């Protein structure tokens, strides 16, 4: 695992559409998207009701909760008919599909210490993932603005086997990817389709992807959203992508980490402004996740509960991404 982590230090990816993200998308455009039916356009199951499968094959439900497929084509009407004149649609928060005429939607959170009902999307990838290869995972989200809760992430789990659990609550899996917005703590944008992306290094032979929230209600980092009346967190998805990025470097941040005597970590070589950061130990376990603001290319962070050992810190912002390893205590 450590070798895979260290090989990841040169893998960089952009996080947004403006400026440097155009370079990321240009690289990804030359690689094969391993997600079949990435914008949920396939209507082959339009006349079939099956609570396990959805009307966007080969996507299906890994639990008994029932995520939704929306249809903006008012003539074809394959899926939940998404008519902007419908009062129920207006109450949920109308949004036209980003690509084609269809998109997906799922409940993520019912509030702290409340129902752990969650909805998930699962699909078999077109190819098994290769061990030691870095993959860029991305999607576009829009918050359903009729619901007044928001969370800080949409996560993706990759596994070798398909899953179906006869339950409607949280899947306690460890996602490899947490799609978060480095500019905003919570995913609250309900006006536009917002691009989220991250990368991870495959262990090998992962062939199924599940998208959703893998934290129970008490663990979710959530907030009250700017709009909405119903007390749920609900998100629309479109244009899901998984592509191999190999060793391509995009917008590399020459990150350096210096453990300080006062117990802080000093991160240098950063783009100024807000950024997200994660600290992972030598076994690949997430130890810390935090936000800081870099000034003059430098940001300090209290180390927290780090024990002695080797760690990897990864940071990302709208301007780029970088990783570096460090030993605590300093060395």
C-alpha positions as a Markdown table, in Angstrom:
| # | Residue | x | y | z |
|---|---|---|---|---|
| 1 | Unk | 0.0 | 0.0 | 0.0 |
| 2 | Unk | 2.8 | 2.4 | 0.9 |
| 3 | Unk | 4.4 | 2.0 | -2.5 |
| 4 | Unk | 1.1 | 2.7 | -4.2 |
| 5 | Unk | 0.7 | 5.8 | -2.1 |
| 6 | Unk | 4.2 | 7.1 | -2.9 |
| 7 | Unk | 3.7 | 6.4 | -6.6 |
| 8 | Unk | 0.6 | 8.6 | -6.3 |
| 9 | Unk | 2.7 | 11.6 | -5.3 |
| 10 | Unk | 3.3 | 12.5 | -8.9 |
| 11 | Unk | -0.3 | 12.1 | -9.9 |
| 12 | Unk | -2.0 | 15.5 | -10.2 |
| 13 | Unk | -5.5 | 16.5 | -11.3 |
| 14 | Unk | -7.5 | 19.7 | -11.5 |
| 15 | Unk | -10.7 | 20.3 | -9.6 |
| 16 | Unk | -12.8 | 22.7 | -11.6 |
| 17 | Unk | -13.9 | 23.8 | -15.1 |
| 18 | Unk | -12.2 | 27.3 | -15.3 |
| 19 | Unk | -8.6 | 27.7 | -16.4 |
| 20 | Unk | -6.4 | 24.7 | -15.3 |
| 21 | Unk | -9.4 | 22.3 | -15.3 |
| 22 | Unk | -9.5 | 22.6 | -19.0 |
| 23 | Unk | -6.1 | 20.9 | -19.2 |
| 24 | Unk | -7.4 | 18.1 | -16.9 |
| 25 | Unk | -10.4 | 17.6 | -19.1 |
| 26 | Unk | -8.3 | 17.6 | -22.2 |
| 27 | Unk | -6.2 | 14.8 | -20.9 |
| 28 | Unk | -9.2 | 12.9 | -19.7 |
| 29 | Unk | -10.9 | 13.3 | -23.1 |
| 30 | Unk | -8.1 | 11.2 | -24.7 |
| 31 | Unk | -8.7 | 8.4 | -22.2 |
| 32 | Unk | -11.6 | 5.9 | -22.1 |
| 33 | Unk | -14.3 | 6.6 | -19.6 |
| 34 | Unk | -14.8 | 3.2 | -17.9 |
| 35 | Unk | -18.3 | 4.1 | -16.7 |
| 36 | Unk | -21.0 | 2.7 | -19.0 |
| 37 | Unk | -24.0 | 5.0 | -19.6 |
| 38 | Unk | -22.3 | 7.8 | -17.7 |
| 39 | Unk | -25.2 | 10.3 | -18.1 |
| 40 | Unk | -28.0 | 7.8 | -17.6 |
| 41 | Unk | -29.4 | 8.1 | -21.1 |
| 42 | Unk | -30.1 | 4.4 | -21.9 |
| 43 | Unk | -33.8 | 3.8 | -21.9 |
| 44 | Unk | -33.8 | 0.0 | -22.5 |
| 45 | Unk | -35.6 | -0.7 | -19.3 |
| 46 | Unk | -38.2 | 2.0 | -19.7 |
| 47 | Unk | -41.2 | -0.4 | -19.5 |
| 48 | Unk | -39.8 | -2.6 | -16.8 |
| 49 | Unk | -40.3 | -2.3 | -13.1 |
| 50 | Unk | -37.7 | -4.0 | -11.0 |
| 51 | Unk | -36.8 | -2.6 | -7.5 |
| 52 | Unk | -33.2 | -3.8 | -7.9 |
| 53 | Unk | -32.5 | -2.4 | -11.3 |
| 54 | Unk | -33.2 | 1.2 | -12.4 |
| 55 | Unk | -34.4 | 2.5 | -15.8 |
| 56 | Unk | -30.8 | 3.4 | -16.8 |
| 57 | Unk | -29.0 | 0.1 | -17.4 |
| 58 | Unk | -26.5 | -1.2 | -16.4 |
| 59 | Unk | -26.8 | 1.0 | -13.3 |
| 60 | Unk | -28.6 | -0.8 | -10.4 |
| 61 | Unk | -29.4 | -0.5 | -6.7 |
| 62 | Unk | -27.1 | -2.2 | -4.2 |
| 63 | Unk | -29.7 | -1.9 | -1.4 |
| 64 | Unk | -33.5 | -1.8 | -1.1 |
| 65 | Unk | -33.5 | 2.0 | -1.1 |
| 66 | Unk | -34.7 | 3.4 | -4.4 |
| 67 | Unk | -32.7 | 6.2 | -6.1 |
| 68 | Unk | -34.3 | 8.0 | -9.0 |
| 69 | Unk | -33.8 | 8.6 | -12.7 |
| 70 | Unk | -35.3 | 11.8 | -14.1 |
| 71 | Unk | -36.4 | 12.4 | -17.7 |
| 72 | Unk | -36.6 | 15.9 | -19.2 |
| 73 | Unk | -38.0 | 14.6 | -22.5 |
| 74 | Unk | -41.7 | 15.2 | -21.9 |
| 75 | Unk | -42.7 | 13.1 | -24.9 |
| 76 | Unk | -40.7 | 9.9 | -24.2 |
| 77 | Unk | -41.3 | 10.1 | -20.4 |
| 78 | Unk | -38.8 | 7.4 | -19.4 |
| 79 | Unk | -38.2 | 7.9 | -15.7 |
| 80 | Unk | -39.6 | 10.5 | -13.4 |
| 81 | Unk | -41.1 | 13.0 | -15.8 |
| 82 | Unk | -39.2 | 16.3 | -15.1 |
| 83 | Unk | -41.7 | 18.9 | -16.3 |
| 84 | Unk | -40.8 | 22.4 | -15.1 |
| 85 | Unk | -44.5 | 23.3 | -15.0 |
| 86 | Unk | -45.2 | 20.5 | -12.5 |
| 87 | Unk | -45.7 | 21.9 | -9.0 |
| 88 | Unk | -44.0 | 18.8 | -7.4 |
| 89 | Unk | -41.0 | 19.3 | -9.7 |
| 90 | Unk | -40.8 | 23.0 | -8.8 |
| 91 | Unk | -41.0 | 22.1 | -5.1 |
| 92 | Unk | -38.1 | 19.6 | -5.5 |
| 93 | Unk | -35.9 | 22.1 | -7.4 |
| 94 | Unk | -36.0 | 21.9 | -11.2 |
| 95 | Unk | -32.8 | 21.4 | -13.0 |
| 96 | Unk | -32.3 | 20.4 | -16.6 |
| 97 | Unk | -30.0 | 17.5 | -17.4 |
| 98 | Unk | -26.4 | 18.5 | -18.0 |
| 99 | Unk | -26.0 | 16.0 | -20.9 |
| 100 | Unk | -28.8 | 14.6 | -22.9 |
| 101 | Unk | -32.2 | 14.6 | -21.2 |
| 102 | Unk | -31.8 | 12.3 | -18.2 |
| 103 | Unk | -30.0 | 12.4 | -14.9 |
| 104 | Unk | -30.0 | 10.6 | -11.5 |
| 105 | Unk | -30.9 | 11.6 | -8.0 |
| 106 | Unk | -30.4 | 10.2 | -4.5 |
| 107 | Unk | -31.0 | 11.0 | -0.8 |
| 108 | Unk | -27.7 | 11.5 | 1.2 |
| 109 | Unk | -28.8 | 12.7 | 4.6 |
| 110 | Unk | -31.8 | 13.1 | 6.8 |
| 111 | Unk | -30.1 | 15.1 | 9.5 |
| 112 | Unk | -27.8 | 14.4 | 12.5 |
| 113 | Unk | -28.9 | 11.4 | 14.6 |
| 114 | Unk | -31.9 | 10.8 | 12.5 |
| 115 | Unk | -32.8 | 8.1 | 9.8 |
| 116 | Unk | -29.8 | 6.4 | 8.3 |
| 117 | Unk | -31.7 | 5.8 | 5.0 |
| 118 | Unk | -29.3 | 6.3 | 2.1 |
| 119 | Unk | -29.6 | 5.8 | -1.7 |
| 120 | Unk | -26.8 | 4.4 | -3.9 |
| 121 | Unk | -26.0 | 3.9 | -7.5 |
| 122 | Unk | -23.9 | 0.9 | -8.6 |
| 123 | Unk | -22.4 | -0.1 | -11.9 |
| 124 | Unk | -19.9 | -2.5 | -13.4 |
| 125 | Unk | -17.1 | -0.7 | -15.1 |
| 126 | Unk | -16.1 | -1.5 | -18.7 |
| 127 | Unk | -12.7 | -2.8 | -17.5 |
| 128 | Unk | -11.2 | -4.0 | -14.3 |
| 129 | Unk | -8.9 | -1.4 | -12.7 |
| 130 | Unk | -5.2 | -2.1 | -12.9 |
| 131 | Unk | -3.1 | -2.4 | -9.7 |
| 132 | Unk | -0.9 | 0.7 | -9.1 |
| 133 | Unk | -2.6 | 2.8 | -11.8 |
| 134 | Unk | -4.1 | 6.2 | -10.8 |
| 135 | Unk | -7.7 | 6.9 | -11.9 |
| 136 | Unk | -9.5 | 10.2 | -12.1 |
| 137 | Unk | -13.0 | 10.0 | -10.7 |
| 138 | Unk | -15.5 | 12.8 | -11.4 |
| 139 | Unk | -19.1 | 13.7 | -11.7 |
| 140 | Unk | -21.3 | 16.8 | -11.9 |
| 141 | Unk | -23.7 | 17.5 | -9.0 |
| 142 | Unk | -26.6 | 19.9 | -8.3 |
| 143 | Unk | -28.3 | 20.1 | -5.0 |
| 144 | Unk | -32.1 | 19.7 | -5.1 |
| 145 | Unk | -33.0 | 23.1 | -3.7 |
| 146 | Unk | -36.4 | 22.0 | -2.4 |
| 147 | Unk | -34.5 | 20.1 | 0.4 |
| 148 | Unk | -32.8 | 22.2 | 3.1 |
| 149 | Unk | -29.8 | 20.0 | 4.1 |
| 150 | Unk | -26.4 | 19.7 | 2.5 |
| 151 | Unk | -23.4 | 17.5 | 3.1 |
| 152 | Unk | -19.7 | 18.1 | 2.4 |
| 153 | Unk | -19.0 | 15.1 | 0.0 |
| 154 | Unk | -20.3 | 12.6 | -2.5 |
| 155 | Unk | -18.2 | 9.4 | -2.2 |
| 156 | Unk | -17.3 | 6.5 | -4.5 |
| 157 | Unk | -16.4 | 3.0 | -3.5 |
| 158 | Unk | -14.6 | 0.5 | -5.8 |
| 159 | Unk | -14.8 | -3.2 | -5.2 |
| 160 | Unk | -14.1 | -6.5 | -6.9 |
| 161 | Unk | -17.6 | -7.9 | -6.3 |
| 162 | Unk | -21.1 | -6.7 | -6.7 |
| 163 | Unk | -23.1 | -6.0 | -3.6 |
| 164 | Unk | -26.8 | -6.3 | -2.8 |
| 165 | Unk | -27.9 | -5.8 | 0.8 |
| 166 | Unk | -31.5 | -6.4 | 1.9 |
| 167 | Unk | -31.6 | -3.1 | 3.8 |
| 168 | Unk | -32.2 | 0.6 | 3.0 |
| 169 | Unk | -29.6 | 2.1 | 5.4 |
| 170 | Unk | -26.0 | 3.1 | 5.3 |
| 171 | Unk | -23.5 | 0.8 | 3.5 |
| 172 | Unk | -20.5 | 0.6 | 5.8 |
| 173 | Unk | -17.9 | 0.4 | 3.1 |
| 174 | Unk | -14.7 | 2.5 | 2.9 |
| 175 | Unk | -14.8 | 4.7 | -0.2 |
| 176 | Unk | -11.5 | 5.3 | -2.0 |
| 177 | Unk | -12.7 | 8.7 | -3.2 |
| 178 | Unk | -14.5 | 11.6 | -1.5 |
| 179 | Unk | -15.6 | 14.1 | -4.1 |
| 180 | Unk | -15.5 | 17.5 | -2.3 |
| 181 | Unk | -15.4 | 21.2 | -3.3 |
| 182 | Unk | -12.1 | 22.8 | -2.3 |
| 183 | Unk | -13.7 | 26.3 | -2.4 |
| 184 | Unk | -16.8 | 25.5 | -0.2 |
| 185 | Unk | -17.1 | 23.3 | 2.8 |
| 186 | Unk | -20.6 | 22.1 | 1.8 |
| 187 | Unk | -22.1 | 21.0 | -1.5 |
| 188 | Unk | -24.9 | 23.6 | -1.6 |
| 189 | Unk | -25.0 | 24.8 | -5.2 |
| 190 | Unk | -28.5 | 24.3 | -6.5 |
| 191 | Unk | -28.3 | 26.7 | -9.5 |
| 192 | Unk | -25.7 | 25.0 | -11.6 |
| 193 | Unk | -24.1 | 21.6 | -12.4 |
| 194 | Unk | -20.8 | 21.7 | -10.4 |
| 195 | Unk | -17.8 | 19.6 | -11.3 |
| 196 | Unk | -16.2 | 17.5 | -8.6 |
| 197 | Unk | -13.1 | 15.3 | -9.1 |
| 198 | Unk | -10.4 | 13.4 | -7.3 |
| 199 | Unk | -7.9 | 10.6 | -8.0 |
| 200 | Unk | -6.9 | 7.3 | -6.3 |
| 201 | Unk | -4.5 | 4.4 | -7.0 |
| 202 | Unk | -6.2 | 1.1 | -7.6 |
| 203 | Unk | -5.3 | -2.0 | -5.6 |
| 204 | Unk | -6.2 | -4.1 | -8.7 |
| 205 | Unk | -9.2 | -5.9 | -10.2 |
| 206 | Unk | -11.8 | -3.4 | -8.8 |
| 207 | Unk | -14.7 | -3.7 | -11.3 |
| 208 | Unk | -17.8 | -2.3 | -9.5 |
| 209 | Unk | -18.4 | 1.3 | -8.4 |
| 210 | Unk | -20.9 | 2.5 | -5.9 |
| 211 | Unk | -21.7 | 6.2 | -5.5 |
| 212 | Unk | -23.4 | 7.7 | -2.4 |
| 213 | Unk | -22.8 | 8.5 | 1.3 |
| 214 | Unk | -21.0 | 5.9 | 3.4 |
| 215 | Unk | -21.3 | 7.7 | 6.8 |
| 216 | Unk | -24.2 | 7.2 | 9.2 |
| 217 | Unk | -26.3 | 10.2 | 10.2 |
| 218 | Unk | -24.2 | 11.1 | 13.2 |
| 219 | Unk | -20.9 | 11.0 | 11.2 |
| 220 | Unk | -22.0 | 13.2 | 8.3 |
| 221 | Unk | -20.5 | 16.7 | 8.1 |
| 222 | Unk | -23.7 | 18.6 | 7.1 |
| 223 | Unk | -25.4 | 21.9 | 7.3 |
| 224 | Unk | -28.7 | 23.7 | 6.7 |
| 225 | Unk | -28.7 | 24.7 | 3.0 |
| 226 | Unk | -29.6 | 28.2 | 1.8 |
| 227 | Unk | -32.9 | 27.0 | 0.3 |
| 228 | Unk | -35.5 | 24.3 | 0.8 |
| 229 | Unk | -38.3 | 23.3 | 3.1 |
| 230 | Unk | -38.0 | 19.5 | 3.3 |
| 231 | Unk | -35.5 | 18.3 | 5.9 |
| 232 | Unk | -33.4 | 16.1 | 3.7 |
| 233 | Unk | -30.2 | 16.3 | 1.7 |
| 234 | Unk | -30.8 | 15.2 | -1.9 |
| 235 | Unk | -28.5 | 15.5 | -4.9 |
| 236 | Unk | -28.7 | 15.2 | -8.6 |
| 237 | Unk | -25.9 | 13.5 | -10.6 |
| 238 | Unk | -24.8 | 13.6 | -14.2 |
| 239 | Unk | -21.8 | 12.7 | -16.4 |
| 240 | Unk | -20.0 | 10.2 | -14.1 |
| 241 | Unk | -16.4 | 9.4 | -15.2 |
| 242 | Unk | -13.6 | 7.1 | -14.3 |
| 243 | Unk | -10.5 | 7.3 | -16.5 |
| 244 | Unk | -6.9 | 6.1 | -16.1 |
| 245 | Unk | -4.5 | 9.0 | -15.7 |
| 246 | Unk | -1.3 | 6.9 | -15.3 |
| 247 | Unk | 1.7 | 9.1 | -14.6 |
| 248 | Unk | 0.4 | 12.2 | -16.3 |
| 249 | Unk | 1.2 | 15.4 | -14.3 |
| 250 | Unk | -1.3 | 18.2 | -14.4 |
| 251 | Unk | -0.9 | 21.4 | -12.5 |
| 252 | Unk | 1.6 | 19.9 | -10.1 |
| 253 | Unk | 2.1 | 21.6 | -6.8 |
| 254 | Unk | 5.6 | 21.2 | -5.4 |
| 255 | Unk | 4.4 | 20.6 | -1.9 |
| 256 | Unk | 6.8 | 20.5 | 1.0 |
| 257 | Unk | 5.9 | 19.5 | 4.6 |
| 258 | Unk | 7.9 | 20.7 | 7.6 |
| 259 | Unk | 7.0 | 19.5 | 11.1 |
| 260 | Unk | 7.5 | 22.4 | 13.5 |
| 261 | Unk | 8.6 | 22.3 | 17.1 |
| 262 | Unk | 5.3 | 23.7 | 18.4 |
| 263 | Unk | 3.5 | 20.6 | 17.1 |
| 264 | Unk | 2.3 | 22.2 | 13.8 |
| 265 | Unk | 2.7 | 21.0 | 10.2 |
| 266 | Unk | 3.9 | 23.8 | 7.8 |
| 267 | Unk | 2.8 | 23.2 | 4.2 |
| 268 | Unk | 4.7 | 25.3 | 1.6 |
| 269 | Unk | 4.7 | 25.6 | -2.2 |
| 270 | Unk | 0.9 | 26.1 | -2.2 |
| 271 | Unk | -1.3 | 28.3 | -4.4 |
| 272 | Unk | -2.7 | 31.1 | -2.2 |
| 273 | Unk | -6.3 | 30.7 | -1.1 |
| 274 | Unk | -8.5 | 28.0 | 0.4 |
| 275 | Unk | -7.5 | 24.3 | 0.0 |
| 276 | Unk | -8.5 | 20.9 | 1.3 |
| 277 | Unk | -5.9 | 18.5 | 2.8 |
| 278 | Unk | -5.8 | 14.9 | 3.9 |
| 279 | Unk | -3.2 | 13.1 | 6.0 |
| 280 | Unk | -2.8 | 9.3 | 5.4 |
| 281 | Unk | -0.6 | 6.9 | 7.3 |
| 282 | Unk | 1.6 | 4.2 | 5.8 |
| 283 | Unk | -1.2 | 1.7 | 5.9 |
| 284 | Unk | -3.4 | 3.9 | 3.7 |
| 285 | Unk | -5.7 | 5.0 | 6.6 |
| 286 | Unk | -7.2 | 8.5 | 6.7 |
| 287 | Unk | -5.9 | 10.2 | 9.8 |
| 288 | Unk | -6.9 | 13.8 | 9.3 |
| 289 | Unk | -9.0 | 15.8 | 6.9 |
| 290 | Unk | -9.0 | 19.6 | 7.1 |
| 291 | Unk | -9.3 | 22.9 | 5.3 |
| 292 | Unk | -6.7 | 25.7 | 5.5 |
| 293 | Unk | -6.0 | 28.9 | 3.7 |
| 294 | Unk | -2.5 | 29.5 | 2.2 |
| 295 | Unk | -1.0 | 32.9 | 2.4 |
| 296 | Unk | 2.2 | 33.6 | 0.6 |
| 297 | Unk | 2.3 | 29.9 | -0.4 |
| 298 | Unk | 2.3 | 28.7 | 3.2 |
| 299 | Unk | -0.3 | 27.2 | 5.5 |
| 300 | Unk | 0.2 | 25.9 | 9.1 |
| 301 | Unk | -1.9 | 23.2 | 10.7 |
| 302 | Unk | -1.8 | 21.7 | 14.2 |
| 303 | Unk | -0.7 | 18.1 | 13.8 |
| 304 | Unk | -3.5 | 16.7 | 16.0 |
| 305 | Unk | -3.1 | 13.1 | 17.1 |
| 306 | Unk | -0.3 | 11.9 | 14.9 |
| 307 | Unk | 1.8 | 9.2 | 16.3 |
| 308 | Unk | 5.4 | 8.4 | 15.3 |
| 309 | Unk | 5.7 | 7.2 | 11.7 |
| 310 | Unk | 5.6 | 8.0 | 8.0 |
| 311 | Unk | 2.6 | 9.9 | 6.6 |
| 312 | Unk | 1.4 | 11.3 | 3.2 |
| 313 | Unk | -0.3 | 14.6 | 3.0 |
| 314 | Unk | -2.3 | 15.5 | 0.0 |
| 315 | Unk | -3.7 | 19.0 | -0.8 |
| 316 | Unk | -5.9 | 20.3 | -3.5 |
| 317 | Unk | -7.5 | 23.6 | -4.6 |
| 318 | Unk | -9.0 | 25.0 | -7.8 |
| 319 | Unk | -5.4 | 25.7 | -9.0 |
| 320 | Unk | -4.0 | 22.2 | -8.6 |
| 321 | Unk | -3.1 | 19.3 | -6.4 |
| 322 | Unk | 0.0 | 18.0 | -4.7 |
| 323 | Unk | 1.2 | 15.3 | -2.3 |
| 324 | Unk | 4.3 | 14.9 | -0.1 |
| 325 | Unk | 5.5 | 12.5 | 2.6 |
| 326 | Unk | 6.8 | 13.4 | 6.0 |
| 327 | Unk | 8.0 | 11.6 | 9.2 |
| 328 | Unk | 6.5 | 12.5 | 12.6 |
| 329 | Unk | 8.3 | 13.6 | 14.7 |
| 330 | Unk | 10.5 | 15.5 | 12.2 |
| 331 | Unk | 13.1 | 13.7 | 10.2 |
